[in-house]
Amino acid sequence: MKANELYNQLEKDFFQPGMSDDWFNYMPTLENYFCDNFKQRSMGVMCDFTEEVNQVYTAVFPSDAVLNKMLDDGVSDAMLFLHHASTWDLSKIPGIAFHSPNPKLLERLKERRISLFCFHTPLDNFGEYSTSKTLAEAVGISIEKPFIEHSGALIGVIGTTDCQDINELNARYTQAAEHKTKLYQYGESTMADKKVAVVAGGGGNVFTINELIKNDIDILITGITTAKNSPEAHELAKENNLNILGGTHYSSEKFACMAMCDYFTKLGLSAEFIEDTPGFEDL
C-alpha cells in the first residue's frame, strides 16, 4: 500500500478538527527526523521514511525495545503506528516522565524505510479502537456513554460492571492486564448499582477526579495512580470517598494498540502489536 494513502486513510478515520497535541516542542533535538506535518501538529505521520507500507506494527510507546523489535525482524518498507510519540518511564530520571525516541535507532529505521505514525489524541477519542473503550471492554465494563473532553477529544467512558465489590473489580483488572494492579480504596467496597469511570493512561489527576465528582461517580479505572505523580488527586479522592484502580500507563492503553491490528488487517495489511514492559512505578 502506498504510504501516503495509508496516512490519509488514518487521518480520515480518526482525526477531527479541534484535536491538538504538543509532542514536538519537547523533542527539538530530533527535528531533522520529523516531517513538517508532525512539527506543525504533533500528530499523524511523524517520520516519513517510506513510500510503500507492506507491514504495520503497533505499539504504545517508541521504546528502544519496540524499535529494536522491528529492526531484529529485518523488515523494510513498513510503518510503526504509535499511541505516544515518546516513551513514558518514571524509573529513569526523577522529574522527567517522557523520553524521546533514540536517534541512533531512528537513523536505522530511516535506512530500513520504516515510517513512524503517531495518534495520541485521535486514538484517545471515543470510538471503536479508542483507549478507554478498549480498556473498559477488557475489564468487562458495559459502556453507557463517553465523557471528559480534553484536547478536542472525548477521552473517558462511563459504564457498569457485574462485579459485587471493588476487590473483585480489581481482580478482573489484574487478569486483563496480566499483572498485579493497584487499588486505592478511599470509598465503599460494595458496588451494587454503581457507575464506573474508565480513563486509560494518565487519568489519576485532579482534572479527572473532578469530572467524576461532577458525574456522581466514585470508582475510577485508569493507568497511572502513584500518589507521587499527583498527591492532590489522592487527597481529593479521599475527601470524596472515591476508589481508584491503576494498571500502569502501558497496560491500560495497550488494548487500543492491539485492536488497531484489526483495523490495519481490514485494509489488507499485515499487522502486529509489539509488547513492551509495564512501568510499575506508575502504581
Secondary structure, 3 states (H helix, E strand, C coil): CEHHHHHHHHHHHHCCCCCCCCCHHHCHHHHHHCCHHHHHHCCEEEECCCCECCEEEEECCCCHHHHHHHHHHCCCCEEEEECCCCEEEEEEECCEEEECCCHHHHHHHHHHCEEEEECCHHHHCCCCCCHHHHHHHHCCCEEEEEEEEECCEEEEEEEECCCCEHHHHHHHHHHHHCCCCEEEECCCCECCCCCEEEECCCCCCHHHHHHHHHCCCCEEEECCCCCCCCHHHHHHHHHCCCEEEECCHHHHHHHHHHHHHHHHHHCCCEEEECCCCCCHHHC
